[in-house]
Amino acid sequence: MALWLACVLVGACAGSIKDESGATKQLSAKQYAEVKDTKALVLVAVNWARRWNCGGFENAELRSLSFDRLPAASLDQDRAADLTIEGPARLATKPAFLNYAFTVEPGEYALSAFSIKVARSVSDVGVWQARRPELLKDGQPQAGSFKAGAGETVYIGNFWLDCAERPMPWRFYTDKPSWPGHLKEYQQEFPFLASGTVIYRLFETSTMGNPYTLQ
């Protein structure tokens, strides 16, 4: 939990981190066909729903996750991340994990920023943010990272909030006995995914998730 000591609570008007086009967009079949041999395809699920009674707050919502390819080009807080996943503008009313597929340049990617909306009441709302100075100290990942190679399709896990002490992002995962069903969801939503070629390689972390254990 020491990671959270460096995080900043800012006003509710604070914006989440975006790339140059705004939020990172999902992949189309045409885009994938153009780069499938030279880039990596990353599969991830995120739950943007509000969690109640979360870490001392009335409620909390995960709003964004950003990742930088290592070594990071710079630790400038204003530089756009290599990959940003941003929650929908409208609040998700039912807890559910949404599936995402993105292409990235091959390499290792560290969590470099996140944003969580927190509320003690209707009139007392703010945003927890952690950015590069906290999450990439001396250029090294403090919260975790994932690896994806050229031509690979990699599943890195499911992100939502942990509420044990303070609201913070947490990497959950679909366990391997349930993975075939989850993979079918991806293939239905992204028909260009080749069957049986997805690598199960979770986002590695010692502070925002637990190692995979067969249940």
N, CA, C and O of each residue as an XYZ file, in Angstrom:
860
protein
N       0.802     -1.204      0.000
C       0.000      0.000      0.000
C       0.844      1.266      0.000
O       0.291      2.361     -0.102
N       2.163      1.154      0.110
C       3.005      2.344      0.117
C       2.838      3.142     -1.164
O       3.029      4.358     -1.172
N       2.481      2.459     -2.254
C       2.302      3.127     -3.525
C       1.288      4.251     -3.408
O       1.438      5.301     -4.034
N       0.264      4.029     -2.611
C      -0.805      5.011     -2.521
C      -0.397      6.262     -1.758
O      -1.055      7.294     -1.894
N       0.652      6.210     -0.971
C       1.066      7.376     -0.205
C       1.476      8.523     -1.118
O       1.428      9.686     -0.718
N       1.878      8.199     -2.342
C       2.333      9.230     -3.263
C       1.236      9.701     -4.207
O       1.465     10.626     -4.987
N       0.052      9.096     -4.163
C      -1.011      9.484     -5.059
C      -1.648     10.799     -4.620
O      -1.569     11.186     -3.454
N      -2.267     11.463     -5.560
C      -2.761     12.807     -5.321
C      -4.276     12.832     -5.411
O      -4.849     12.268     -6.343
N      -4.935     13.481     -4.453
C      -6.371     13.697     -4.517
C      -6.595     15.084     -5.070
O      -6.186     16.073     -4.462
N      -7.254     15.165     -6.236
C      -7.454     16.446     -6.900
C      -8.944     16.705     -7.048
O      -9.758     15.827     -6.764
N      -9.307     17.902     -7.489
C     -10.702     18.270     -7.620
C     -11.421     17.474     -8.676
O     -10.797     16.864     -9.544
N     -12.730     17.480     -8.602
C     -13.535     16.677     -9.513
C     -13.427     17.142    -10.954
O     -13.808     16.404    -11.863
N     -12.911     18.360    -11.191
C     -12.793     18.850    -12.557
C     -11.573     18.279    -13.269
O     -11.413     18.481    -14.472
N     -10.710     17.569    -12.544
C      -9.486     17.047    -13.163
C      -9.835     16.060    -14.268
O     -10.730     15.230    -14.109
N      -9.125     16.155    -15.388
C      -9.388     15.262    -16.508
C      -8.488     14.050    -16.467
O      -7.424     14.082    -15.849
N      -8.912     12.968    -17.127
C      -8.088     11.772    -17.208
C      -7.094     11.921    -18.346
O      -7.255     12.779    -19.214
N      -6.073     11.091    -18.338
C      -5.014     11.170    -19.346
C      -5.510     10.548    -20.646
O      -6.115      9.476    -20.642
N      -5.246     11.237    -21.767
C      -5.693     10.763    -23.068
C      -4.536     10.789    -24.053
O      -3.521     11.447    -23.824
N      -4.705     10.058    -25.161
C      -3.733     10.182    -26.229
C      -4.123     11.377    -27.109
O      -5.052     12.112    -26.772
N      -3.428     11.573    -28.220
C      -3.650     12.759    -29.028
C      -5.061     12.828    -29.614
O      -5.555     13.920    -29.897
N      -5.705     11.697    -29.797
C      -7.044     11.684    -30.373
C      -8.142     11.648    -29.324
O      -9.319     11.543    -29.669
N      -7.776     11.734    -28.041
C      -8.754     11.595    -26.968
C      -8.530     10.275    -26.285
O      -7.406      9.974    -25.885
N      -9.569      9.475    -26.140
C      -9.412      8.140    -25.568
C      -8.920      7.183    -26.650
O      -9.227      7.365    -27.828
N      -8.166      6.176    -26.257
C      -7.707      5.171    -27.209
C      -8.905      4.413    -27.778
O      -9.795      3.998    -27.036
N      -8.920      4.237    -29.093
C     -10.051      3.585    -29.741
C      -9.792      2.094    -29.912
O      -8.650      1.645    -30.018
N     -10.897      1.336    -29.934
C     -10.783     -0.100    -30.153
C     -10.376     -0.386    -31.594
O     -10.471      0.477    -32.466
N      -9.929     -1.591    -31.820
C      -9.341     -2.003    -33.093
C     -10.408     -2.498    -34.065
O     -11.348     -3.187    -33.671
N     -10.253     -2.144    -35.324
C     -11.124     -2.671    -36.375
C     -10.410     -3.820    -37.087
O      -9.192     -3.967    -36.991
N     -11.193     -4.630    -37.804
C     -10.620     -5.759    -38.536
C      -9.622     -5.279    -39.592
O      -8.576     -5.899    -39.786
N      -9.942     -4.182    -40.270
C      -9.043     -3.646    -41.298
C      -7.718     -3.204    -40.687
O      -6.652     -3.495    -41.230
N      -7.786     -2.499    -39.555
C      -6.566     -2.040    -38.883
C      -5.720     -3.234    -38.441
O      -4.496     -3.220    -38.574
N      -6.376     -4.254    -37.920
C      -5.646     -5.428    -37.448
C      -4.943     -6.138    -38.598
O      -3.793     -6.555    -38.457
N      -5.614     -6.279    -39.720
C      -5.027     -6.980    -40.871
C      -3.764     -6.281    -41.355
O      -2.847     -6.937    -41.849
N      -3.704     -4.967    -41.221
C      -2.556     -4.200    -41.707
C      -1.318     -4.353    -40.838
O      -0.199     -4.158    -41.312
N      -1.512     -4.704    -39.552
C      -0.368     -4.692    -38.632
C      -0.186     -5.995    -37.858
O       0.670     -6.062    -36.976
N      -0.963     -7.024    -38.160
C      -0.982     -8.210    -37.319
C       0.362     -8.926    -37.229
O       0.626     -9.612    -36.241
N       1.215     -8.780    -38.240
C       2.497     -9.483    -38.227
C       3.615     -8.686    -37.554
O       4.631     -9.255    -37.156
N       3.430     -7.383    -37.428
C       4.500     -6.537    -36.893
C       4.205     -5.974    -35.514
O       5.123     -5.575    -34.798
N       2.937     -5.938    -35.136
C       2.573     -5.421    -33.825
C       2.001     -6.529    -32.953
O       1.784     -7.647    -33.419
N       1.759     -6.212    -31.687
C       1.163     -7.155    -30.739
C      -0.290     -6.768    -30.504
O      -0.634     -5.586    -30.497
N      -1.129     -7.761    -30.314
C      -2.533     -7.530    -30.006
C      -2.751     -7.837    -28.527
O      -2.438     -8.932    -28.058
N      -3.287     -6.868    -27.802
C      -3.504     -6.990    -26.359
C      -4.992     -7.093    -26.070
O      -5.775     -6.252    -26.510
N      -5.379     -8.116    -25.334
C      -6.760     -8.298    -24.895
C      -6.846     -8.016    -23.402
O      -6.049     -8.534    -22.619
N      -7.805     -7.200    -23.013
C      -7.978     -6.837    -21.613
C      -9.457     -6.550    -21.385
O     -10.153     -6.099    -22.294
N      -9.933     -6.809    -20.178
C     -11.307     -6.478    -19.807
C     -11.268     -5.490    -18.646
O     -10.429     -5.610    -17.754
N     -12.180     -4.510    -18.658
C     -12.214     -3.491    -17.619
C     -13.649     -3.302    -17.149
O     -14.580     -3.280    -17.954
N     -13.817     -3.166    -15.838
C     -15.121     -2.897    -15.245
C     -15.139     -1.450    -14.775
O     -14.377     -1.067    -13.887
N     -16.015     -0.648    -15.379
C     -16.096      0.785    -15.057
C     -17.215      1.098    -14.077
O     -17.475      2.268    -13.797
N     -17.882      0.078    -13.551
C     -19.031      0.318    -12.684
C     -18.600      0.862    -11.323
O     -17.481      0.626    -10.866
N     -19.494      1.577    -10.702
C     -19.250      2.142     -9.370
C     -19.204      1.030     -8.324
O     -20.009      0.099     -8.356
N     -18.241      1.142     -7.388
C     -18.187      0.241     -6.230
C     -18.565      1.038     -4.996
O     -18.015      2.108     -4.735
N     -19.511      0.501     -4.244
C     -20.006      1.184     -3.053
C     -19.216      0.764     -1.815
O     -18.671     -0.338     -1.749
N     -19.168      1.672     -0.832
C     -18.434      1.412      0.415
C     -17.016      0.939      0.097
O     -16.583     -0.129      0.529
N     -16.321      1.756     -0.660
C     -15.017      1.359     -1.183
C     -13.893      2.118     -0.489
O     -13.731      3.320     -0.699
N     -13.124      1.426      0.328
C     -11.920      1.988      0.916
C     -12.117      3.284      1.676
O     -11.290      4.189      1.565
N     -13.192      3.400      2.445
C     -13.441      4.603      3.225
C     -14.287      5.641      2.509
O     -14.630      6.663      3.104
N     -14.635      5.408      1.243
C     -15.483      6.325      0.493
C     -16.878      5.716      0.306
O     -17.058      4.500      0.356
N     -17.836      6.586      0.092
C     -19.185      6.099     -0.177
C     -19.207      5.262     -1.449
O     -19.860      4.220     -1.511
N     -18.480      5.736     -2.467
C     -18.358      4.966     -3.705
C     -17.110      5.400     -4.456
O     -16.528      6.447     -4.173
N     -16.711      4.578     -5.419
C     -15.539      4.868     -6.246
C     -15.752      4.265     -7.625
O     -16.432      3.250     -7.772
N     -15.159      4.904     -8.646
C     -15.251      4.425    -10.027
C     -13.877      4.513    -10.675
O     -13.238      5.564    -10.636
N     -13.429      3.437    -11.261
C     -12.227      3.476    -12.092
C     -12.544      4.254    -13.364
O     -13.539      3.971    -14.033
N     -11.689      5.250    -13.709
C     -11.966      6.101    -14.867
C     -10.967      5.913    -16.007
O     -11.343      6.064    -17.170
N      -9.719      5.591    -15.716
C      -8.766      5.409    -16.810
C      -7.549      4.631    -16.349
O      -7.201      4.620    -15.168
N      -6.909      3.981    -17.311
C      -5.649      3.274    -17.115
C      -4.734      3.631    -18.281
O      -5.169      3.630    -19.432
N      -3.468      3.937    -17.991
C      -2.513      4.268    -19.045
C      -1.251      3.425    -18.894
O      -0.843      3.077    -17.786
N      -0.644      3.107    -20.037
C       0.543      2.261    -20.062
C       1.595      2.891    -20.967
O       1.266      3.444    -22.016
N       2.877      2.805    -20.556
C       4.009      3.277    -21.345
C       4.911      2.113    -21.705
O       5.166      1.228    -20.888
N       5.396      2.126    -22.955
C       6.369      1.109    -23.361
C       7.729      1.436    -22.752
O       8.161      2.588    -22.757
N       8.393      0.415    -22.232
C       9.693      0.588    -21.593
C      10.824      0.355    -22.589
O      10.708     -0.492    -23.474
N      11.926      1.110    -22.446
C      12.102      2.208    -21.495
C      11.248      3.405    -21.883
O      11.094      3.701    -23.068
N      10.694      4.093    -20.897
C       9.812      5.215    -21.163
C      10.567      6.325    -21.886
O      11.714      6.625    -21.555
N       9.917      6.929    -22.871
C      10.547      7.996    -23.644
C      10.926      9.170    -22.757
O      11.966      9.797    -22.956
N      10.080      9.466    -21.779
C      10.359     10.517    -20.800
C       9.368     10.355    -19.658
O       8.381      9.631    -19.784
N       9.633     11.029    -18.546
C       8.719     10.997    -17.405
C       7.888     12.267    -17.337
O       7.281     12.556    -16.306
N       7.853     13.024    -18.420
C       7.046     14.225    -18.509
C       5.580     13.860    -18.304
O       5.039     13.023    -19.027
N       4.937     14.487    -17.318
C       3.557     14.144    -16.993
C       2.583     14.510    -18.108
O       1.493     13.942    -18.181
N       2.960     15.455    -18.981
C       2.050     15.908    -20.024
C       2.171     15.095    -21.313
O       1.374     15.281    -22.233
N       3.143     14.208    -21.394
C       3.306     13.387    -22.593
C       2.210     12.331    -22.661
O       1.904     11.693    -21.654
N       1.619     12.141    -23.828
C       0.574     11.138    -23.989
C       1.143      9.740    -23.765
O       2.266      9.445    -24.173
N       0.368      8.895    -23.121
C       0.791      7.519    -22.890
C       0.734      6.732    -24.198
O       0.060      7.139    -25.145
N       1.439      5.613    -24.245
C       1.420      4.765    -25.436
C       0.081      4.057    -25.597
O      -0.348      3.779    -26.717
N      -0.575      3.768    -24.489
C      -1.896      3.146    -24.519
C      -2.716      3.684    -23.358
O      -2.292      3.596    -22.206
N      -3.881      4.238    -23.650
C      -4.800      4.708    -22.617
C      -6.158      4.066    -22.832
O      -6.692      4.086    -23.941
N      -6.714      3.498    -21.780
C      -8.062      2.932    -21.809
C      -8.902      3.799    -20.888
O      -8.601      3.922    -19.700
N      -9.945      4.397    -21.425
C     -10.750      5.353    -20.669
C     -12.176      4.868    -20.541
O     -12.736      4.316    -21.489
N     -12.765      5.067    -19.385
C     -14.135      4.647    -19.150
C     -15.131      5.461    -19.941
O     -14.827      6.577    -20.362
N     -16.338      4.910    -20.152
C     -17.375      5.626    -20.900
C     -17.845      6.863    -20.148
O     -17.755      6.932    -18.922
N     -18.347      7.836    -20.899
C     -18.826      9.074    -20.286
C     -20.022      8.813    -19.378
O     -20.175      9.452    -18.337
N     -20.852      7.886    -19.775
C     -22.040      7.558    -18.981
C     -21.701      6.470    -17.975
O     -21.035      5.491    -18.315
N     -22.155      6.636    -16.741
C     -21.877      5.673    -15.681
C     -22.466      4.308    -16.022
O     -23.629      4.199    -16.413
N     -21.646      3.269    -15.869
C     -22.133      1.897    -16.031
C     -22.996      1.539    -14.827
O     -22.530      1.597    -13.689
N     -24.245      1.172    -15.069
C     -25.174      0.925    -13.969
C     -25.068     -0.481    -13.403
O     -25.424     -0.720    -12.249
N     -24.578     -1.413    -14.216
C     -24.439     -2.788    -13.762
C     -22.972     -3.207    -13.821
O     -22.299     -2.969    -14.824
N     -22.470     -3.832    -12.747
C     -21.071     -4.300    -12.786
C     -20.874     -5.326    -13.887
O     -21.505     -6.383    -13.881
N     -20.005     -5.016    -14.825
C     -19.717     -5.937    -15.920
C     -18.368     -5.581    -16.504
O     -18.005     -4.408    -16.581
N     -17.622     -6.598    -16.917
C     -16.334     -6.378    -17.549
C     -16.544     -6.230    -19.057
O     -17.159     -7.082    -19.699
N     -16.019     -5.127    -19.608
C     -16.075     -4.889    -21.045
C     -14.775     -5.349    -21.677
O     -13.696     -5.072    -21.154
N     -14.870     -6.043    -22.792
C     -13.692     -6.574    -23.468
C     -13.115     -5.552    -24.440
O     -13.849     -4.895    -25.179
N     -11.780     -5.427    -24.429
C     -11.078     -4.504    -25.309
C      -9.967     -5.246    -26.054
O      -9.397     -6.217    -25.556
N      -9.677     -4.754    -27.270
C      -8.571     -5.280    -28.063
C      -7.814     -4.105    -28.663
O      -8.405     -3.249    -29.322
N      -6.497     -4.063    -28.431
C      -5.659     -2.975    -28.930
C      -4.385     -3.551    -29.543
O      -3.883     -4.583    -29.097
N      -3.869     -2.879    -30.567
C      -2.534     -3.226    -31.053
C      -1.522     -2.249    -30.476
O      -1.797     -1.057    -30.336
N      -0.348     -2.774    -30.145
C       0.735     -1.954    -29.605
C       2.040     -2.396    -30.264
O       2.132     -3.493    -30.816
N       3.036     -1.533    -30.198
C       4.366     -1.923    -30.640
C       4.888     -3.032    -29.720
O       4.611     -3.000    -28.521
N       5.625     -4.000    -30.236
C       6.142     -5.075    -29.385
C       6.994     -4.511    -28.250
O       7.704     -3.521    -28.425
N       6.914     -5.157    -27.079
C       7.742     -4.731    -25.955
C       7.083     -4.962    -24.613
O       6.093     -5.685    -24.497
N       7.653     -4.332    -23.604
C       7.126     -4.395    -22.242
C       6.459     -3.069    -21.915
O       7.004     -2.004    -22.202
N       5.286     -3.137    -21.320
C       4.496     -1.949    -21.007
C       4.205     -1.879    -19.508
O       3.717     -2.838    -18.910
N       4.510     -0.733    -18.918
C       4.277     -0.524    -17.490
C       3.036      0.340    -17.291
O       2.753      1.227    -18.096
N       2.303      0.075    -16.218
C       1.224      0.970    -15.833
C       1.851      2.304    -15.444
O       2.669      2.360    -14.525
N       1.473      3.383    -16.139
C       2.113      4.675    -15.924
C       1.167      5.746    -15.390
O       1.616      6.825    -15.004
N      -0.129      5.465    -15.363
C      -1.084      6.422    -14.807
C      -2.420      5.723    -14.600
O      -2.750      4.766    -15.301
N      -3.175      6.208    -13.639
C      -4.563      5.780    -13.492
C      -5.345      6.895    -12.821
O      -4.778      7.784    -12.186
N      -6.663      6.826    -12.978
C      -7.550      7.831    -12.419
C      -8.776      7.134    -11.845
O      -9.367      6.270    -12.494
N      -9.157      7.509    -10.628
C     -10.310      6.929     -9.945
C     -11.173      8.060     -9.378
O     -10.681      8.890     -8.614
N     -12.427      8.095     -9.742
C     -13.353      9.059     -9.164
C     -13.816      8.531     -7.810
O     -14.237      7.379     -7.707
N     -13.742      9.366     -6.769
C     -14.133      8.951     -5.429
C     -15.130      9.943     -4.855
O     -15.071     11.135     -5.159
N     -16.044      9.456     -4.028
C     -17.060     10.322     -3.438
C     -17.318      9.928     -1.989
O     -17.562      8.762     -1.678
N     -17.258     10.930     -1.108
C     -17.682     10.721      0.279
C     -19.166     10.993      0.434
O     -19.811     10.478      1.348
N     -19.708     11.811     -0.472
C     -21.131     12.125     -0.525
C     -21.417     12.727     -1.893
O     -20.511     12.873     -2.714
N     -22.678     13.076     -2.136
C     -23.046     13.673     -3.424
C     -22.312     14.991     -3.645
O     -21.991     15.343     -4.780
N     -22.047     15.718     -2.565
C     -21.421     17.035     -2.681
C     -19.916     17.016     -2.431
O     -19.264     18.055     -2.539
N     -19.362     15.873     -2.104
C     -17.932     15.775     -1.801
C     -17.308     14.730     -2.715
O     -17.202     13.554     -2.365
N     -16.895     15.189     -3.902
C     -16.417     14.293     -4.956
C     -15.034     14.742     -5.410
O     -14.774     15.939     -5.532
N     -14.162     13.799     -5.656
C     -12.825     14.125     -6.141
C     -12.292     13.026     -7.025
O     -13.023     12.100     -7.378
N     -11.033     13.115     -7.385
C     -10.393     12.130     -8.251
C      -9.041     11.748     -7.658
O      -8.212     12.613     -7.374
N      -8.824     10.449     -7.474
C      -7.495      9.950     -7.126
C      -6.725      9.757     -8.427
O      -7.230      9.147     -9.369
N      -5.516     10.271     -8.473
C      -4.671     10.077     -9.648
C      -3.273      9.640     -9.225
O      -2.719     10.130     -8.241
N      -2.724      8.719     -9.983
C      -1.294      8.414     -9.881
C      -0.733      8.543    -11.279
O      -1.365      8.118    -12.247
N       0.461      9.133    -11.397
C       1.044      9.384    -12.702
C       2.503      8.935    -12.720
O       2.966      8.283    -11.785
N       3.212      9.278    -13.768
C       4.559      8.747    -13.979
C       5.495      8.913    -12.782
O       6.206      7.962    -12.457
N       5.536     10.065    -12.106
C       6.473     10.192    -10.979
C       6.273      9.131     -9.898
O       7.231      8.733     -9.236
N       5.018      8.666     -9.712
C       4.753      7.638     -8.713
C       4.907      6.225     -9.266
O       5.360      5.321     -8.564
N       4.526      6.043    -10.529
C       4.430      4.692    -11.095
C       5.630      4.273    -11.933
O       5.772      3.098    -12.270
N       6.503      5.239    -12.275
C       7.719      4.921    -13.033
C       8.921      5.594    -12.383
O       9.591      6.411    -13.015
N       9.196      5.263    -11.146
C      10.337      5.853    -10.454
C      11.636      5.366    -11.083
O      11.856      4.165    -11.236
N      12.493      6.322    -11.446
C      13.753      6.000    -12.127
C      13.517      5.156    -13.375
O      14.378      4.379    -13.788
N      12.331      5.323    -13.970
C      12.009      4.589    -15.183
C      11.587      3.150    -14.968
O      11.332      2.431    -15.934
N      11.507      2.712    -13.711
C      11.169      1.330    -13.394
C       9.702      1.212    -12.958
O       9.223      2.049    -12.192
N       8.987      0.191    -13.430
C       7.571      0.047    -13.065
C       7.393     -0.239    -11.582
O       8.024     -1.141    -11.031
N       6.531      0.538    -10.945
C       6.250      0.369     -9.517
C       4.959     -0.415     -9.273
O       4.761     -0.971     -8.193
N       4.092     -0.457    -10.270
C       2.800     -1.121    -10.094
C       2.670     -2.400    -10.891
O       1.834     -3.245    -10.571
N       3.491     -2.560    -11.935
C       3.426     -3.781    -12.730
C       3.568     -3.511    -14.209
O       3.602     -2.361    -14.646
N       3.651     -4.596    -14.985
C       3.853     -4.465    -16.429
C       3.376     -5.726    -17.132
O       3.120     -6.753    -16.502
N       3.261     -5.625    -18.470
C       2.968     -6.806    -19.285
C       3.886     -6.796    -20.492
O       4.424     -5.754    -20.866
N       4.063     -7.972    -21.104
C       4.914     -8.102    -22.277
C       4.109     -8.693    -23.430
O       3.277     -9.581    -23.243
N       4.383     -8.176    -24.626
C       3.713     -8.674    -25.827
C       4.663     -8.544    -27.005
O       5.237     -7.480    -27.235
N       4.829     -9.633    -27.754
C       5.763     -9.647    -28.868
C       5.079     -9.460    -30.206
O       3.856     -9.557    -30.306
N       5.861     -9.194    -31.227
C       5.335     -9.009    -32.578
C       4.573    -10.257    -33.021
O       5.073    -11.374    -32.887
N       3.381    -10.069    -33.541
C       2.562    -11.167    -34.015
C       1.826    -11.926    -32.928
O       1.054    -12.836    -33.229
N       2.050    -11.569    -31.666
C       1.377    -12.259    -30.562
C       0.024    -11.616    -30.241
O      -0.179    -10.417    -30.434
N      -0.881    -12.444    -29.751
C      -2.124    -11.969    -29.153
C      -2.087    -12.386    -27.697
O      -2.039    -13.578    -27.394
N      -2.111    -11.406    -26.780
C      -1.866    -11.664    -25.364
C      -3.033    -11.179    -24.517
O      -3.447    -10.024    -24.616
N      -3.556    -12.066    -23.690
C      -4.568    -11.695    -22.685
C      -3.848    -11.328    -21.405
O      -3.080    -12.129    -20.874
N      -4.093    -10.088    -20.887
C      -3.351     -9.612    -19.722
C      -4.186     -9.519    -18.447
O      -3.656     -9.173    -17.391
N      -5.490     -9.824    -18.528
C      -6.285     -9.840    -17.306
C      -7.485     -8.915    -17.360
O      -7.809     -8.333    -18.395
N      -8.141     -8.798    -16.194
C      -9.348     -7.993    -16.035
C      -9.108     -6.962    -14.930
O      -8.675     -7.323    -13.835
N      -9.381     -5.686    -15.202
C      -9.130     -4.634    -14.224
C     -10.435     -4.085    -13.650
O     -11.400     -3.831    -14.371
N     -10.430     -3.912    -12.326
C     -11.501     -3.199    -11.621
C     -10.859     -2.572    -10.396
O      -9.654     -2.321    -10.387
N     -11.645     -2.320     -9.371
C     -11.138     -1.680     -8.165
C     -11.027     -2.662     -7.020
O     -11.849     -3.567     -6.878
N      -9.997     -2.476     -6.199
C      -9.882     -3.131     -4.900
C     -10.217     -2.090     -3.848
O      -9.819     -0.932     -3.976
N     -10.943     -2.485     -2.808
C     -11.431     -1.532     -1.813
C     -10.975     -1.872     -0.400
O     -11.541     -1.359      0.565
N      -9.969     -2.720     -0.257
C      -9.575     -3.192      1.067
C      -9.134     -2.050      1.980
O      -9.554     -1.992      3.136
N      -8.297     -1.143      1.483
C      -7.833     -0.021      2.288
C      -8.259      1.300      1.657
O      -9.050      2.047      2.233
N      -7.726      1.582      0.462
C      -8.166      2.718     -0.325
C      -8.529      2.218     -1.711
O      -8.024      1.178     -2.134
N      -9.395      2.931     -2.434
C      -9.693      2.496     -3.795
C      -8.422      2.477     -4.641
O      -7.675      3.456     -4.662
N      -8.180      1.392     -5.323
C      -7.027      1.307     -6.196
C      -7.299      0.293     -7.310
O      -8.050     -0.660     -7.101
N      -6.701      0.483     -8.485
C      -6.908     -0.498     -9.555
C      -6.388     -1.869     -9.120
O      -5.408     -1.981     -8.382
N      -7.064     -2.887     -9.592
C      -6.670     -4.253     -9.248
C      -6.786     -5.121    -10.479
O      -7.792     -5.086    -11.188
N      -5.742     -5.906    -10.730
C      -5.760     -6.837    -11.856
C      -6.342     -8.161    -11.406
O      -5.691     -8.943    -10.712
N      -7.581     -8.399    -11.815
C      -8.207     -9.701    -11.628
C      -7.883    -10.551    -12.857
O      -7.095    -10.131    -13.705
N      -8.469    -11.720    -12.964
C      -8.257    -12.539    -14.159
C      -9.359    -13.568    -14.284
O      -9.974    -13.960    -13.292
N      -9.603    -13.998    -15.494
C     -10.466    -15.144    -15.744
C      -9.622    -16.389    -15.574
O      -8.625    -16.556    -16.276
N     -10.002    -17.273    -14.651
C      -9.149    -18.443    -14.416
C      -9.179    -19.365    -15.635
O     -10.078    -19.291    -16.472
N      -8.181    -20.227    -15.708
C      -8.002    -21.019    -16.922
C      -9.166    -21.976    -17.209
O      -9.491    -22.173    -18.380
N      -9.814    -22.584    -16.194
C     -10.980    -23.403    -16.530
C     -12.110    -22.603    -17.179
O     -12.878    -23.148    -17.972
N     -12.217    -21.302    -16.843
C     -13.273    -20.460    -17.411
C     -12.820    -19.709    -18.654
O     -13.631    -19.073    -19.326
N     -11.513    -19.781    -18.967
C     -10.962    -19.006    -20.059
C     -11.576    -19.336    -21.424
O     -11.811    -18.403    -22.192
N     -11.851    -20.588    -21.778
C     -12.444    -20.853    -23.097
C     -13.745    -20.083    -23.328
O     -14.004    -19.626    -24.442
N     -14.568    -19.935    -22.279
C     -15.804    -19.175    -22.413
C     -15.538    -17.699    -22.627
O     -16.212    -17.049    -23.426
N     -14.554    -17.168    -21.912
C     -14.212    -15.759    -22.070
C     -13.617    -15.510    -23.457
O     -13.910    -14.493    -24.087
N     -12.789    -16.431    -23.929
C     -12.200    -16.302    -25.255
C     -13.284    -16.261    -26.331
O     -13.151    -15.528    -27.311
N     -14.342    -17.031    -26.163
C     -15.448    -17.013    -27.130
C     -16.084    -15.628    -27.184
O     -16.498    -15.170    -28.249
N     -16.161    -14.955    -26.019
C     -16.694    -13.594    -26.006
C     -15.832    -12.684    -26.882
O     -16.350    -11.920    -27.697
N     -14.518    -12.775    -26.707
C     -13.621    -11.961    -27.526
C     -13.798    -12.264    -29.005
O     -13.840    -11.347    -29.825
N     -13.901    -13.532    -29.348
C     -14.003    -13.909    -30.757
C     -15.325    -13.467    -31.366
O     -15.398    -13.188    -32.563
N     -16.382    -13.402    -30.537
C     -17.664    -12.905    -31.033
C     -17.620    -11.397    -31.249
O     -18.190    -10.882    -32.211
N     -16.940    -10.694    -30.347
C     -16.852     -9.236    -30.448
C     -15.805     -8.797    -31.464
O     -15.939     -7.744    -32.087
N     -14.758     -9.609    -31.629
C     -13.670     -9.305    -32.566
C     -13.445    -10.525    -33.446
O     -12.523    -11.302    -33.194
N     -14.267    -10.708    -34.473
C     -14.214    -11.941    -35.279
C     -12.877    -12.175    -35.963
O     -12.597    -13.297    -36.385
N     -12.042    -11.145    -36.084
C     -10.743    -11.321    -36.735
C      -9.750    -12.074    -35.859
O      -8.669    -12.428    -36.329
N     -10.091    -12.329    -34.585
C      -9.189    -13.083    -33.710
C      -9.099    -14.530    -34.185
O     -10.118    -15.196    -34.368
N      -7.897    -15.002    -34.380
C      -7.705    -16.395    -34.778
C      -7.958    -17.311    -33.583
O      -7.521    -17.027    -32.468
N      -8.659    -18.396    -33.825
C      -8.986    -19.329    -32.748
C      -7.738    -20.056    -32.260
O      -6.935    -20.535    -33.061
N      -7.583    -20.135    -30.943
C      -6.532    -20.943    -30.343
C      -5.158    -20.324    -30.333
O      -4.188    -21.008    -30.007
N      -5.029    -19.033    -30.683
C      -3.710    -18.419    -30.760
C      -3.469    -17.380    -29.673
O      -2.449    -16.692    -29.700
N      -4.383    -17.251    -28.721
C      -4.237    -16.240    -27.674
C      -3.331    -16.773    -26.558
O      -3.528    -17.881    -26.058
N      -2.347    -15.972    -26.183
C      -1.426    -16.327    -25.102
C      -1.967    -15.775    -23.786
O      -2.288    -14.591    -23.688
N      -2.066    -16.627    -22.791
C      -2.551    -16.243    -21.456
C      -1.337    -15.771    -20.657
O      -0.630    -16.579    -20.055
N      -1.099    -14.444    -20.657
C       0.082    -13.883    -19.999
C      -0.353    -12.639    -19.217
O      -0.438    -11.544    -19.773
N      -0.620    -12.820    -17.944
C      -1.222    -11.765    -17.144
C      -0.272    -10.600    -16.891
O       0.945    -10.775    -16.830
N      -0.848     -9.409    -16.745
C      -0.140     -8.240    -16.247
C       0.507     -8.623    -14.924
O      -0.182     -9.021    -13.984
N       1.835     -8.503    -14.848
C       2.574     -8.932    -13.657
C       2.633     -7.803    -12.636
O       3.034     -6.686    -12.961
N       2.235     -8.093    -11.411
C       2.231     -7.083    -10.368
C       2.306     -7.734     -8.999
O       1.808     -8.842     -8.799
N       2.927     -7.046     -8.068
C       2.954     -7.496     -6.682
C       2.157     -6.556     -5.790
O       2.039     -6.797     -4.589
N       1.603     -5.478     -6.367
C       0.877     -4.483     -5.569
C      -0.565     -4.301     -6.017
O      -1.383     -3.789     -5.253
N      -0.899     -4.711     -7.246
C      -2.252     -4.484     -7.771
C      -2.858     -5.751     -8.345
O      -3.595     -5.697     -9.330
N      -2.558     -6.878     -7.745
C      -3.129     -8.138     -8.204
C      -2.373     -9.304     -7.632
O      -1.262     -9.150     -7.123
N      -2.972    -10.473     -7.713
C      -2.364    -11.701     -7.207
C      -1.911    -12.593     -8.360
O      -2.523    -12.568     -9.428
N      -0.857    -13.375     -8.167
C      -0.436    -14.315     -9.205
C      -1.552    -15.319     -9.495
O      -2.379    -15.613     -8.633
N      -1.559    -15.831    -10.711
C      -2.557    -16.831    -11.054
C      -2.332    -18.115    -10.268
O      -1.214    -18.626    -10.192
N      -3.413    -18.630     -9.683
C      -3.354    -19.940     -9.030
C      -4.544    -20.743     -9.514
O      -5.660    -20.225     -9.572
N      -4.325    -21.985     -9.859
C      -5.405    -22.853    -10.345
C      -6.349    -23.158     -9.189
O      -5.920    -23.668     -8.154
N      -7.619    -22.853     -9.358
C      -8.626    -23.075     -8.318
C      -9.143    -24.510     -8.371
O      -9.999    -24.888     -7.572
